[in-house]
Amino acid sequence: MKKNAGVLILFILLGWLTGTWLAKALMSVKALSFLTTSTYIGWRPEAQLDIINYNINIEIKLSLLGLIGIITAVWLYRRL
C-alpha cells in the first residue's frame, strides 16, 4: 500500500471514529468514566457583509478513548 497524506488522514479519522464508538458503548460503565468523558472544542466564525452573510459552526468531540484510537491509527499507518 502506498503511503500518502490522504491515507494517513483516513486512518486518523477511522481511529477517532472507532475510539468514539467505544467510548459511547462503554459510557454506562462507571469505572471507565475517565476514558469516556468527552470534551467539546468549538469554533464559530461568522461575518455579516453587505452581500454575503455566513455562520459556520464547527464542534469537535474529543475523549481519551478517541485519542487512543487516533494514536493507534497512526501507529498502524507507520507499520504499513
PATIBA-842006 format. One record per residue (C-alpha): x, y, z; residue in one letter. Coordinates in steps of 0.25 Angstrom, whole numbers, plus 5000, padded with zeros to 4 digits. Layout:
R east north   up rest
R    X     Y    Z    a
...
This chain:
R east north   up rest
R 5000  5000 5000    m
R 5005  5014 4996    k
R 5007  5023 5008    k
R 5002  5038 5006    n
R 4995  5049 5013    a
R 4981  5044 5009    g
R 4983  5030 5015    v
R 4988  5036 5028    l
R 4976  5045 5029    i
R 4967  5033 5026    l
R 4974  5025 5037    f
R 4973  5036 5047    i
R 4958  5039 5044    l
R 4955  5024 5045    l
R 4963  5022 5058    g
R 4956  5034 5064    w
R 4942  5029 5060    l
R 4945  5015 5066    t
R 4950  5021 5079    g
R 4938  5030 5080    t
R 4929  5018 5077    w
R 4936  5010 5088    l
R 4934  5022 5098    a
R 4919  5023 5094    k
R 4918  5007 5096    a
R 4925  5008 5110    l
R 4918  5020 5115    m
R 4910  5012 5125    s
R 4922  5006 5132    v
R 4925  5015 5143    k
R 4939  5010 5146    a
R 4943  5015 5132    l
R 4937  5029 5133    s
R 4951  5035 5131    f
R 4952  5029 5118    l
R 4938  5032 5113    t
R 4936  5047 5117    t
R 4936  5056 5105    s
R 4941  5070 5103    t
R 4935  5079 5092    y
R 4944  5088 5085    i
R 4937  5099 5077    g
R 4940  5109 5066    w
R 4929  5118 5061    r
R 4933  5128 5050    p
R 4923  5138 5045    e
R 4922  5150 5036    a
R 4911  5159 5032    q
R 4916  5167 5020    l
R 4907  5175 5010    d
R 4905  5164 5000    i
R 4909  5151 5008    i
R 4905  5146 5022    n
R 4911  5133 5027    y
R 4911  5126 5040    n
R 4919  5113 5042    i
R 4919  5104 5054    n
R 4930  5094 5056    i
R 4930  5085 5068    e
R 4940  5074 5071    i
R 4936  5064 5082    k
R 4949  5058 5088    l
R 4950  5047 5098    s
R 4962  5039 5104    l
R 4958  5027 5096    l
R 4957  5035 5083    g
R 4971  5040 5086    l
R 4975  5025 5088    i
R 4968  5022 5075    g
R 4976  5033 5067    i
R 4989  5029 5073    i
R 4987  5014 5070    t
R 4983  5018 5055    a
R 4996  5026 5054    v
R 5004  5014 5059    w
R 4997  5005 5049    l
R 4999  5014 5038    y
R 5014  5015 5041    r
R 5014  4999 5042    r
R 5009  4998 5027    l
